Amino acid sequence: EAAAVVAELVQSSTTLRELDLSDNNVGENLVKEVNGETVVIKPAPGLTTICQALRTSSLTALDLSRNNIDTGGCYVLATALKGENENNPRNNSGGNKGGGKGCPSLRSLALDGNPVTTGWTVAGTSHRGGLAIAEALRSNTTLETLCWKGGDKAACRLPSKVVVALAKTLAKFNDTIVELDLSGNACG
């Protein structure tokens, strides 16, 4: 699987700093038809593999734009953004009011045009993946730039509930984000 090879590169390279994986469908779920119904067998296996590699990587910039990252993929990414790295004390102890956790060196993350309000949803809960990312930023001490532009499709625009949660979380708990781009979303 290509994601596994990319993850190995991310994890083992000491020189790779920026990785653009936009338009690669790393957020695609592994699905199967069971008795005529579509069932998610494994949520975003490519994204999961890459996010696990982020915990020990030297990447400073990651672009995951337009990768079909849905609600389940947001949970995978949120877990990575919150994950502690015991090999990097700087990220375990300072910076944010939330506790100092996060990917060891990731400074910039782009999530433009992902259908975060689709997949794994029950009526009225399509915003939960975005809320998981907002919550992860509460304790992330490394991210400085977050670009999460909406897309042409409604499913690719952050609902106002997520925009509010992001703004409140960043205002109260996160003092490392210096650039935030939420253009094209439901901020009105």
Secondary structure, DSSP 8 states (H G I E B T S, - for coil): -HHHHHHHHHHH-SS--EEE-TTS-TT--EEEEETTEEEEEES-HHHHHHHHHHTT----EEE-TTS---HHHHHHHHHHHH---TT-THHHHSSSTT--BS-SS--EEE-TT--TTSSS--TT-TTHHHHHHHHHTTTB-S--EEE----SSGGGS--HHHHHHHHHHHHHH-----EEE-TTSS--
